[in-house]
Amino acid sequence: MDAAINILAECDVETLIVRGLESGGVRKPVDIELREGATISGDLLRETLQRLLREEFWCRLEDDHGSYVHVGWDYYLYVGSPCAGPVSVENARANGLFVEPFVSPYKEGNQRSGRI
């Protein structure tokens, strides 16, 4: 999760938009205000990613400029941004994460992304 946030920060992506929000039958947590179309950043972005990884709900986190973070099956994180984020990608690899160019199955179109 930190690697995804670091890539976004290196690429000057400060906010993402909640899209395709699904509760999965689980009641929405009361201590986090999420709704379709909400713009999130900072600590709320971090908390949202944590809860997505815990499968409390599902959504795509995207912006209108091609950046996104999608959480997939088996804790795959798909991170896309217009810039490469080379320092953050190398830090992720140095911390034992597997990073490769990959098309997110949750993203429309054929934009390349880094899977962490």
N, C-alpha and C positions, 0 to 999 in steps of 0.2 A: 504494500500500500504506500509506504514512504517513497518507493522508487517511482510510482506513478505520479505522486504529488511533486516530487523533485523534477521530473521531466516537464510537467506542466509549468512549474515555476521557472525553469531554465528557458522555456519558450515564451515567457511572459503571459501565460494564460492564468488569469486570476479568478475567473468565474466560469461555471458551467450551468447548463439549464437541465432540469429534470424533464425527461421525455419517456413516454411509454410506461408510466408508473403502474405497477401491479402489486397488490397486497398479498397475493398467493393464499388468501384465506386467513392470513394472520392479521390481527388487529393492529392498526397503525400505532407506533410508539407515541406516547403522549409528550415525551420530552424532546421530540424533534418535529419541527413543522415542515413537512414535505407535501407538495401538491404538484400536479402536472403544470409545467411551465415555470416553476419557481427557479429563480437564479440563486445559486449557492456558491459560497467561497469560504476560505479560511477553515476555522474549526468545524463548521457545519459540513464542509466538503469532506474533511477527514472522517467525521462521525458517520456521514452517509456511506462512505466507502467501507468502513468497518461493518456497518449493518448490512450492506449488500453482500459482503463476504460471509456474514453469518446467516445469510438467506432469510432475513426478516422480511424482506420485500425485494422487488426487482425493478430496476429502471435503467435507462441509458442516461449517461451524463454527457452532454454535448454543448457545443457553442455554434454560432452561426458562421464561424470562420474555419471549420474543419477539425477542430480539436475535440477529443472525446476520451472518456474512460468507460469501458463496458466490462462488466463482471460476468464471466461465463461459467460453464460447468467445470467442476474440479478446481475451483479457485483460479482459473485463468483470468488475467487482467489484460485487456486489449487497450492500449494507449495510443492515441493518434494525435498528431499536431502538425501544423505546417512546417515547423522546424524539426531538426533531427534530435536535439538534446543530447549531443555526444558525451558531455561530461557526466550527465545523469545516467546514461546508458552504461558507460564504463563503470561507474560506481555500483550500479545494480549488478553487473557481472562480477565485480570484485567481491560483492557480498553473497555470491553463490546463486544468483538468480539467472534463469535461462532467458535470454532476450534474443528475439529474431524478428525480422520483417515478416509481417503476416497480415492478411486482410481480416478484419473483425467480421465474424459472421452476423453481427448485430448492426452493422453499418451499411447503409444503402450506398451503392456505387462500388467502385474498385479502389478506393484510397488505401494506400499502404499504411500499416501501423506497426508498432512494436508490441510484441506479446511478452509480457513479463509473468 
